[in-house]
Amino acid sequence: MESSGFLQFPFNMVKQGMSRYRILRIAGTLLLLATSVAAQRAPLTIIRFPADKSVGVNPDTHLVLTFPSAPTLGKSGQIRIFDAADNKLVDTLDMSIPSGPAAAGGRGGAPAPAAPMTPVPYEYTLGRRATNANTAPGTPSGVATPTPATSQLTIIGGFTDAFHFYPVIVHDNTATIYPHNNLLTYNKTYYVQIDPGVITIGDGSFTGITGRGWTFTTKRAAPAANSVRLNVSGDGSGDFNTVQGALDFIPDSNNVAANRVTIFIQNGTYEEIVYFRNKTNVTLLGEDRERVLVTYPNNEVFNPHPANVSTNEVPGTFPSRRASFMGDNSKGIHLINFSIRNPTNGQAEGLLLMGSQNIVSNMNIAGSGDALQLNGSTYLTECLVEGAGDTILGRGPEFFDHCELRSRGVFMWIRNTDANHGNVFVNSKFLTTGNGMTEIARAPTNNGKNYPYAEAVLIHCILGGISPVGWGAMGGDTTNMRYWEYNSTTSDGKPVDVSQRKPESKQLTMPKDAEIIANYSNPAWVLGWTPTMAPLILMQPVGAATSAGQSLTLNAKIAAIPAPSFQWLRNGVAIPGATSATLNLNNVRPGDGGTYTVTAANSSGRVTSNPATLIVR
């Protein structure tokens, strides 16, 4: 035999007169066969995140396995995380424990039976925050009974009663493992073990991870304690991998004079329950409204109220756990320029915000029933809210400015008392989804309770798919209800036919109701405080290269309350008359080339964009 690489061919083939061409064809066939066999015997390729033996990992990381084919989750076995220094067990995820009291995805089952409100106000304590590292998940707070340990439980944001959660979530070929929050720490090396059967793939080639087959080392230290800007990036390149990790880093505070901390969320999908409490002056700013998504399948069935106490009806009640994103007992929270979506059916908020003087700007919020629940004064501007019915729930006061609401069922169930205003909408849109029609708001009797001061006021709003009667059920005494409209129009600008509106509602008119209309158009009058927010850049201007004689436009998008003034500069020098968010450059000449920036300012602050370079050939 004579050798040809790793294949060998009989020398007598040539002696017997076989052509070299035929010999090469046979060699090619054998090579393909050998390659196929080698591929079948090759080690299974799995992408691990964090990568094996990686360093500088954020302790809030999820553990991600990407397989060559779709994995299947088992119903037994464990995932364990050990401290490599002493082999101490740090965390265990037991797959034999159900995720929660509902079927996968939070669907199925029934909400917990109605229960009374807490007889004493729920107490929020500042200081030492309970975590999975120092408190048993399910430990009751307030007057609640313990959360049964019959389902997965993890403490998030100091809420010791804990949340049900999915220890592993699979999408396509990727399995994401969720360690219990706050158990991994800085300057540690960990190794991960996965029992056989926890995760499998179709050909049976993945049988888990044993020994120290997957290790990683966390960062040496957290960001500086006085940091005023934190970066979140799911790929590990930021200060934190998760939104919750960044929020947990910020100390509890009720000091309204505290420095504002900004959490910048880089583009990506963050599938996590977010819950925080006792925060003041925190901004969460997304890189791109459409490309930053915080999402998690959660609802009242999956994370119900305690068996002995209901939630969210009156101030001081027990906190709810059923939303994807929850801010509790917090003040001066600004949510800016990203999307929140709860993909689950039922009572399933995308956003649930409790506190005061909070701002929601340039946000997409989607859920099912009660998609947006607000309890405490909130100013919303340039937001899109989508839901299935009772899409906006809460006790007010809320002011919606230039927002778009989409709902399949009635748009809101407002439950304010005479202590504050309800929901006010100015220059906003109500668009019914689906093929039917629905109502703007309702206030029916609820377990024997009425809402006699319910208030929903619409001024200069566009209505689409609203029934002729306009308003839904009203229970009890309606004398003091304020279901009012002024200048409601259709999408083409025509006045809405209000001739069949419910008699309990009211159409405001000018000049008779001029003072009422002016008051309800004023956020400070409705909310009891004046919303202010320093300018934030949502879209930077982008440079370009063009030829002389052409025209182009530079744009910047800014969120600010009140609206800012603008000034464009070229090479650091103000351009006369360039005082809007858009700079139009017509018939450009070589001398127009240079570095352009824009400054936006209002009474709360000033911001300057990144430079955009214009090259004129």
N, C-alpha and C positions, 0 to 999 in steps of 0.2 A: 504494500500500500504506500502511496505517497500523500503527503499532507498538503492540504489547502486551507489554512486558517484552522477552524475547529472542525471542518468536514474533511473526510478522507474518501478518495475515489479509487477503485480497482485499476491498477496500471494496465491490466490486460484489456481494458476497454479500448485503449488506443491500439494495442497490438492486434485486436480483432477487427480493426478497420472502422470502428465507430468514430464518426466525425467529431471534431472538437466542438462544433456548434451544439450537437446533441448532448455531449458531455456537459457543456455549460448549462443547458436547459435542465438536465437532471440535477446539477449542482444547485441551480436556483430553486427548484422544487424542494430539495432537501433542506435548503437554507430556510425557506418559508415554514416548513414543518418544524424545524428546530426552534425557530423564533416563536412559533405558536406554543410549543411545549414549554419553552422557557417562560413565556408570558403567563401560562396557566400556573406555573410553579412560583412566579414572582411574589414577593411579599405584598400583602394588601396595602394599598396606598391610602392613608388617612391623614388629612390635614388637621393638625391640632392647634387650637388657640387657647391660651398662650402656647407657643411652640415648645417642644421638649427642650429643657435646659435653658430656656430663655431667662433673661434678667430684666430688672427695671419694670416689673409688672405692677399695675395698680391693684391694690388689695380688693377693690370692689368688682374685679373682673368676673364675668361669666366664663364658663369653660365650654368650648365649642369643638365639636368633632364633625368634620365634613367627609362623607363617605363617597365611594364611586357609584353607589346606588342608594335608593331611599331606605333609611333604617326603620325598624319597628321597635317600639318600646315594650318591654316585658312587664309583668306584674309581680315580680319577685326579685330578690337580690338587692345589693346595696352599691352605692357610690360612696367612697370614703376618701377623706383628705387628711394627710398626716403631716406633722411638723417633722421635717427631715433631720433636725438637730437631735431629737430625742425619741423619734418614732411615736410621739404622742398623737392620739386620734383627736383631730380638730373639728371635723364635721362629718355627719353621716346623713345620706339621703336614702331612705328605705322605700323601695318601689312597691312594697306590699301594702303601704298605707295609701288610701285614696287621696287624691288631690283635694277634694272638697265634697260637700254634701250634694253636689249636682253632677250631671254627666259631663264628659269632656267638653270644654269650651264654655262651661257655665250654663249650658242649656239643660232643660229637663228639670224635674222636681217642682216644688212649689215654694213660694216665699214663706218665711216664718210667720206664725200667727201674730195678729196684732197684740201689742203689749202696752202697758201704761208708760207715760213719760217718767223720767227720773224725778223723784220727789225733792231732790236737792240739786242745785246746779253742779254740772260736771266740773271737776277741779283740774285745772292745767297748772302743773308745777314746773317752774324753771329750774335749771341746774343739771344735776346728774341725769343723763338720758339713759333709760333702760334699753338694753340690746339683747340679742340672743346670747351674747357672751356672759352676761351677768344676771339674766332673768329668764325664767322658764316661759316659753311661748304659751299663751293662753291664760297667763296670770291676770285676774280680773282687775279692772280699774273702775272708779266710780261705784255705782251700786250694782254693776253687772254680775251675773253668775259666771263662773269660769268657762272659757271656751273648751268644749270637749276635745280631747287629744285623739279623736277617732279619724281625723284627717290631717293632711300636711299643715303645719303651722310655722310661721316665721314672723318675728317682730320687725316692723318697718317703721322708721321714724319715731321710735319711742312708744308706739302704741302696743302696750304689753298684752292686751287681749288677743292680738296677733291676727294675721291674715292667712286664709287658705291660699295655696299657690301650687303651681305645677313645677315639680323638681326638674323635669326635662320637657322641653318643647321641641317638636320636630317640624321643620318646614323643608319640603323637598328632600335634599340629600344631607341636610344639616341638623344635628341634634345639639341644642343648647342646654347646658346644665346650669342650674341656679343654686349655688351654695346658699346656706342661710346667711342673711345679711349680717355684716359686721363681725364675722368670725375670723376672717383672714386679716392679718395686720402687716405693718411695714417691717422691712428688714428681716424677712423670714424666707426660708426655702421650704417648699411643700412638695409632696408627691401624691398622686391621685391613683386610686385603684377602682376598677369597675368590675363587678362580678359577672361571670358568664350569664347570659340571658337578660341582662338589664337592657342592653341595646343589641339588636341583631340585624343582619342584612340577609338578603335572599339566598345567597350561596353558602351561608353558614360560616364564612371565613373569619368573621370578627367574633372573638370569644372573650372579649374583655381586656383589661389591662391589669397586670400583676406586678408585684414588687415595686421597684422604682422606675417603672417604664415610662412615667410621665412626670417630670419635675419642672418647677419654675421658681424663680426668686423674685420677691416683691421689691419695690423701690425702698431705698434706704430710709426715706423720711417723707412725711406729708408736706404739702405746700406750707409756706410761712403762715403762721397763725393770723397775721394781720392782712392777708391777701384780700384785695378788693375786686379781683377778677380771677375766675376759675374757668378752665376749659374742659369740656366734656367731649370725648371722642370714643366711639365704640371700638376703634382699632387700637386703642391703648396709647395713642400718641399725645393725649391730653393729660390733664391733672387727674382726671377720673374717667372711667369707662362708662359710668351710668349717671343718669340725672340724680337718682337717689343718693349715690355716693357723694356727689357734690353738695347736696342739701344737708346730708348728715354732717359734713365737715363744718358747716356754718353754725356757730353756737346759738343756743336759744337766747332770745332777747325780746324785751318789750320796750326798749329804749328808742323812741322815735327820732332821737338825735344821732343815732348810730350811723356810721358810714355805710353807704349803700354798697352792697356786694353784687356783682354781676356774674352770673353763670352763663358762659357762652357755649351753646350746644352746636357742635359741628354736624354737618349733614350726615344723615343715617337714620335707621329705624331702631328705636330703643323700646324693646318689648319688656316692660317692667311695670309693676305697680309702683306708683309714686305717691308717697304720703309724707307730709311734713306738718309740724305744729310749732307754735311759739316762735315764729320767725318775724323779723321786722326789717323793712328796707332791703328786700332782695329782688333783683331783676333776673329773670330767665329769658335769655335772648337767643333765638334760633338763627343759624347762618342763612337759611332759606326757608321761607314759609311752607313751600311745597315739598321740600326735600328733607326736612327734619320732622320725624313722626315719633311721638310717644304713644304707645298702644299697649293694651293688655285686655284679655277676655275676663271680665269681672261683672258681677251683678248681685242683686239682693239674694238670690238663691245660693250662689257660690260663697259669698261673704255676707251672711245675714246679720241683722241686729241680734243682740243677746236675747235669749229666750224670755227674759224678765223685764226688758226695757226697750222702748222704741227710740227712734233717732230722728233728729233734724226737724222737729216740728216747731220748737220755740227756742229762744236763746237759752243757753246753758244746758241743752239736752245732750244725750250721749252721742258721740261722733259716729258717722256712718263709715262703712268700709267697702262699699259696693262700686265705686267709680274706678276708672283707670288712673286718674290723676287727681289727688286730693290735697288741698291746702287748708289747714285747720287752725283756728284761733291765731291768725296771723294778720299783720298790718303792713301796708305799704308794699304789697307784693305786686310786681309788674310782670305779666306774661306777654312776651312780645315775639311775633314773627316765627311761629312754628305751628305744627298740627298735633292735635290730640284726638285719638279715635278709640272708642270702645266697640269692638266688633260683635258684641254679644247682644242677644235679645233680652227683653224683660225690663225691669227697673235697672237701667245700666247707664249711668252717667259717663260721659267722656271726662268732664271737668266738674268737680264739686269744690267750691271755694267758700270758706267760712272765715269771717273776720271783718275788717273795715278798711276803708280808704285804699282799696285794691284797684288795679288798672289791668285791663285785658285789651291788647291792641294788635291789630293785624294778625289775628289767629284764626285757624280752622278748628272747629270743635264739633265732633260727631259722636253720637251715641244712639241709644234706642229710646225707651221711655225715660223721661227726665234727663235728656241728654246733657243739659246744662243746669246744675243746681247751684244757686247763689243765695247765701244767707249772710247778710251784712253788706254794707255799702260798696258798690262796685261800679266803675265807669268802664264801658266797653265801646270801642271805636274800630271801624273798618274790620269787623269780624264776620265770619260765616259760621252759622250754627245750624246743624242738621240733626233731625231726630224723627222718631216714629210717632210720637204723640205725647202730650204734656211735655213738650220738648224743652221748655223752660219752667223750672220749678223753683220755689223758694219764697222767702219772706221779705225780700227787698231790704233797702231801696237799691234799685239798679237803674242806670241811665245808659241806653243804647243809642249811639250816634253813628249814622251811616253804616249800619250793620245789615246783613242779609240773613233772614231766618227761613229755613226750609223744613216743612213738617208734613207727614202723611196724615196725622190726626191733629186734634186741637193743639194750638201752638203753646199755650201756657196754662199753668194752674198756679196763680199767685196767691200767697197766704199771708200777706202782711196784716198787721194789726193797725190800730190808730196811732201807734207809737212812731211810725215812719211811713214814707211813701212806698209804693209798690214798684211796678215796672213802667218805665217811660221810654218811648221810642221816638226819635226824631230823625227825619230823612232816612228812614230804613225801609226794607222790603220784607213782605210776608208772602212767600211763594209756596203753595200747596204742592206736594209731590204726589205722584200717582194720578189716577184718573178721576178721583172723586173731589168733593169739596169738604171743607172743614171750617171750624170757627177760630176766632182769634184767641179767646180765653174762656175759661170756665172757673166756677167756684162752687162745686156741689157740696152737699153735706157729706162729711167724711167721718165715718164711725161715730155719728151723732154730733160732730162738731161742724160749725159753720164759720165762714170768713166774711163777716159783715162789712169789713173795711177794705176788701180786696180792690186793688187799683191797677188798671192798665190803661195808659194814655198814649195815643198815637197822634203824632203831629207831622204833617207832610210825608206820609208813608205811602208806599206803593203796595197794592194788594193784588194777589193773583190766586184764584181758586178758593176764595172765601165765600161761604154761603151767604145768601141774602140777609138772613137774620143776624149774621156777623158774630154773635156771642153765644156761648154755650150755657150749660146749666148753671143756675144761681140758687143756692140753697139758703133758707132762712130769710132774715130781714135784709132786703136789698137797698134800704133807704140811703145808706152811706157808701154803697159801692160806687166806684168811679170807673166805669167802662166808657171812656170818652174818645172821640176822634175829632181831628180837625184836618180838613183838606186831604182826605184819602183819595188816591187816584189809581187808575189802572196802569199797566206797564206802558201804554201809549199816551199817557198823560191826561186821559179823560177822567172826569169826576166819577167816583164809584156811586152806583145807585144805592142809597142808604134808606130808601123808602120803607123797606121791610125790616129794619133793624129792631131788635128787641126794645120794648118800651122802657126797660130799666136802664138802657144805655143812653148816651147823650152825644149829640153833634154840636161841637163848639163852632161859633160863628164870629165873624168880625163885623163891626167893631165891638159888639156887645161883650165878647169874651176876650178882648185884647189883653187884659192883665193876666188872666189865667193862662192864655197861650204863651205869653212872654215868660211867665214864671216856670211853666213846665218845659220850656225850651232852654232853661238855664240849669246846667248840671249842678251848680253849687246850691241852688234853691231846692232841688230834688234830693240831693245826697247829704246836704249839711256840711259839705267841705268842697273846696275848689280843687279839681284834679289838675295836677301839674306833673310834667315829666320832661327831663332834659332831652335834647335831641339824640336819637340813636340812628345810625346808618344801617338801613336794611339792604340797600343795593349800592355798591360802589360804582363810580363812573369808570368806564372802560376805554382805554386808549385805542387809537386807530392809526393806520397809515393810508394816505389818500393822495390823489393827484391835485395839483393846483387847478382852481376853477370849480372843484366839486363842493358839495355841501354835506354837512354831517351834524349830528346831534349828540351831545353828551348829557347823560341822565344820572341822577342820583335819587334814591328813594329814602326818605327820612320819616321816622316816627317821632312826634313831639307833641306835647300838650302844654300850653296852647301852640298853634301852628307857628313854625319858626320863620324867621327872615333868612334869606339866602344871599350869599355873595360868592361869585366865581372869581378865581384868580388865575392868571397865567404867569408862570415863573415867579410866583409870590406877589404879584402886583394885581390889585383889584381891577376887574374889567368894568368900565362904566356901564350901567344899565343892566348888567348880568345878575339879576336878583330874583331868579326863580329856580325851581329844582331842575329845570331843563335849560341847557345852553345850546342855542342854535347858531351854527357857524356857516355862513353862506359865502359861496365863491371864495374859498380859502386861498391864501397866498403862502408862499414859503415862509414869510415873516410871521404867520399865524402858528407855526409849529412851536412846540414847547411842552411844558409840564403844566397840566391844569388840575386845580383842586377846587372844591366848593366847601364853604363854611356855612353851617346852619346854627342859628342861635335863637334862644328865647329867654324868658326870665329865669329859667331853672338851670341853664347851662349852654355850652357851646361845643360843637364837634366839627372837626375838619376831616374831609375824606382822604383816602389814599390818593396819591398822584396818578393821573392818567396822562400818558405821553401821546401827543399828536405829532405825527411825521407827515410833512407835506413835500411831495417830490416835485 
